[in-house]
Amino acid sequence: GVSFYWALCLSENVFLNVVLNILALEFVSGLDDQVVDKFIHLYYKNASISLMISDITYNMDDEKEFWLESNSSRAMVTLALKEDIPNEMRWDLLTSSSKGLGLLGKMEDGRTCVSSFELDIFVFGPNSSQGNEDIIEKGGIILTEITNTAWRHSLGPKQRGLFLKHYPGLAALKPWEGNMNISGAELWSWHEHFITYIVNNNPVTSLNASYNHFSDDAIILMCEKLKGNKKLQSLRLCGCLMTNDGAIAFSKLLRCNSVLRDCWLTHIVGISDSGAFALASALTEGDDANHTLLTLHMAGTSVSDECKKKCIDLTNGRMIFEGSNITNYIR
């Protein structure tokens, strides 16, 4: 129905207009833009529609015949389609047999160039139900083509986390800003390199990397790389696989960083008294002690009650454990 064709218009990318013409020819090409805009706002709000043409099957050996007869090359056409070009030029690059992919073109002997191609539609938004299987299978292609605006405004934290998990190199090149929430994304220690690259090269002010599979090795590397960061104000590493060695590395980060305001190391059973004392020392002892961190949350660790009391007293309540000092802090 017409609603399907309307859905194809739900993106800022002019490429959709081209696909619209391929599917509906001239029938829907004259849809009123205001009608489409109202439809987007009413049903999809900030969602973005990504269309992908793949698995193009030519009626001949495309390398030996089609591209040999063409005035262009596959690489040049692919590169040009990624540019911000007029719709008419994009149409030629998709359909022309002499300077494009030949989707609707013919060879000099009259043969149709393309017998079939696959069209995939992906819906991305904060509340999108796009299947994980689609992102896992074709997320690399989607990430290559998705606009920075769609990445910023249309993808939710779970989708970004899924892209980062399976395509970290591509996801790291996308713009990240403000709150980077990758909590529960099932990331592993080897993802640390990409996370710290993103945080150090983007205006990220809050990182929530809780409930991922980060061992001490990853925490130590992360803390070392974040020492010079001047933008990050909140850091959450709750529920990771950190032990006292990781806590000691974190204490060294605190001694070198005066920008962080709130840190969360809750629900980490590997941190016990020695790790907690190292953190308390970083907040109170030495010329390089951190006096700018407001709170260090440590609920759900293996720290003893005696050690908790000492740390709370030493830090004047800046270290937050279970119990009375949480109530006092909230008040």
Number of C-alpha atoms within 10 A of each C-alpha: 5 10 8 8 20 17 19 20 24 23 20 14 17 15 23 20 21 22 20 20 16 16 14 13 11 10 12 15 15 8 13 9 10 9 10 17 15 12 17 19 12 9 10 18 15 17 22 27 21 22 20 17 12 12 10 15 15 19 15 15 11 17 12 9 14 22 19 13 16 18 11 16 18 15 8 12 16 14 10 15 17 14 9 11 12 10 14 9 12 22 20 19 22 23 20 18 25 21 19 27 27 23 23 16 19 17 18 11 6 8 11 17 24 22 12 13 13 10 12 12 14 16 20 22 21 16 15 16 11 14 11 13 9 13 19 14 11 12 21 17 14 18 18 13 14 18 16 14 12 19 20 14 14 20 21 17 16 17 24 20 23 21 23 22 19 17 17 18 15 17 24 20 16 18 15 20 16 14 15 21 18 23 20 16 21 17 22 14 17 13 18 20 16 18 20 20 15 20 23 17 15 18 17 20 19 21 23 18 25 24 20 19 19 24 17 20 16 20 23 20 16 22 21 16 17 19 17 14 17 15 18 23 18 19 20 21 22 24 23 23 22 23 19 21 19 24 25 22 21 22 23 21 23 25 21 18 22 20 19 22 16 18 23 20 24 21 20 22 18 19 24 18 18 16 22 25 21 20 26 24 18 24 26 17 15 10 8 15 19 25 17 14 19 16 18 23 21 22 21 16 22 17 21 11 13 9 15 24 14 14 25 16 13 17 21 12 18 22 27 24 22 14 11 9 17 16 10 10 11 6 6
